[in-house]
Amino acid sequence: MTPIQGMPTDTPEGRYTAALTRTRNCVERYIGVLKNRFRCLLKDRVLHYAPFRAGQIINATYVLHNVC
């Protein structure tokens, strides 16, 4: 999804951009927390699994983080 730049905040496009930006910031912050806690998710380290299995590993880190 792409933000629409240069729109006033009182328009639907401006509200869309503001909501998208807030959501993206939260998601990126959460991914950073997961990467600090579970070092296997860092860019330098590559998961050598099929995409489905890699998705399961990432979902498991979400669950483990929330349990902690």
C-alpha positions in Angstrom: 0.0 0.0 0.0 1.3 3.4 -0.9 0.7 6.6 1.0 -0.7 9.5 -0.9 1.6 12.4 -0.4 0.7 16.1 -0.1 -3.0 15.6 0.8 -4.7 17.8 3.5 -5.5 15.9 6.7 -9.2 16.6 6.5 -9.7 14.7 3.3 -10.3 10.9 3.0 -6.9 10.5 1.3 -5.2 12.4 4.1 -6.9 10.3 6.8 -5.8 7.2 4.8 -2.2 8.3 4.7 -2.2 9.2 8.4 -3.7 5.8 9.4 -1.3 3.9 7.0 1.7 5.7 8.5 0.7 5.1 12.1 0.1 1.4 11.4 3.3 1.0 9.5 5.3 2.5 12.3 3.7 0.1 14.9 4.4 -2.9 12.7 8.0 -1.9 12.0 8.6 -1.3 15.7 7.2 -4.7 16.6 9.3 -6.4 13.9 12.4 -4.7 15.4 11.5 -6.1 18.9 11.1 -9.6 17.5 14.5 -9.3 15.7 16.2 -8.3 18.9 14.6 -11.1 20.9 14.9 -13.9 18.3 18.2 -13.5 16.6 17.4 -16.1 13.9 15.2 -13.4 12.2 18.0 -11.0 11.5 18.9 -10.3 7.9 22.4 -11.8 8.2 20.9 -15.1 9.2 18.9 -16.8 6.6 16.2 -19.4 7.3 16.9 -22.4 5.2 13.3 -23.6 5.0 10.5 -23.6 2.5 8.3 -20.4 2.6 5.4 -22.2 4.4 7.8 -23.5 7.1 9.5 -20.1 7.4 6.0 -18.5 8.0 5.3 -21.0 10.7 8.6 -20.1 12.4 7.8 -16.4 12.3 4.3 -17.1 13.7 5.8 -19.1 16.5 8.1 -16.1 17.4 4.9 -13.9 17.6 3.3 -16.4 20.0 6.4 -16.9 22.1 6.9 -13.1 22.4 3.3 -12.6 23.5 3.5 -15.5 26.0 6.7 -13.9 27.5 
